[in-house]
């Protein structure tokens, strides 16, 4: 369906993703949008697959408030994700925005994507519903090597994850986590640290490194008897994902999903505020 | 979602946890997350007779089904015993079993296509 937003016709999903082989899902009773906020372009890490690292953002807090207010008049905002750069490099602004959102409408689900630089502080923030912590290898040395910085250890994560709202996001990279054995080892390790939510994501074709190191999750055949596939989703020819449960030898359950976006530019209902302008998706036209 | 696979997964979970309280807690989370469906949980209730799980589903149908299942077990046992009296070879095919794929008509219906 089309939604007129600030004079721009935004495409919004009105049917859910197709489940378990269905071409198309059910009609969405209450259509919604998700808002991605790039609060900071700077990043202290040096991941080779990232193209979003840049200069400091002169974040327009009042415009953010205006967008929140005006968009909410037209359609439900389901989720607001803070991304970057590394959002915690502009920590005060981040906390202000989170507080504003929760005061405005506490039902909006808030997510902060982070490399873990200020993980302990984030874990204590009451306005965050989920912390999406990038963690691309179970081995600490390997993980630090990918990021080019010292990242939180699993012991740190276990100690700080009191609210159990840390979700790990692992990029599938050739030579790193790229096969079933390593993927299971990853799940086995995290299960020992009370983490029960993991996502495995294929790289987007944003630079040469990604083109050379991309791994499609569907190429990894999961045969392990301790893994249960629970749901298979697809949205047109734009993306596909799959939900699983992993059962460790100690009886810990880790739910994990795999996601593979074939046309990331065509995601519907995804608004991006980069600190100055509101856009239709990360690479789409400017709306406001 | 294949119910039979889910039941197997939950049975494995029950065995590995070896703690009913933790098992119930975990099932609760999985239901909340919609990772498993109620049919699988209903079968697990029948298999292990875990009373703590009843209120989770908040489904009086389960109690009804359980009663029916028990009655079917009794009926099956009566038939088996009767047959055993007539023909000793048949007494080995007892229908009283905790196997979800057992000859209980309820079980067969519930995991249709799963076995």
Interface residues (C-beta under 8 A of the other chain):
Chain A: X20 X226 X228 X229 X230 X231 X243 X245 X247 X248 X249 X250 X251 X253 X255
Chain B: X1 X5 X6 X9 X12 X13 X16 X17 X18 X22 X26 X29 X30 X33 X35 X36
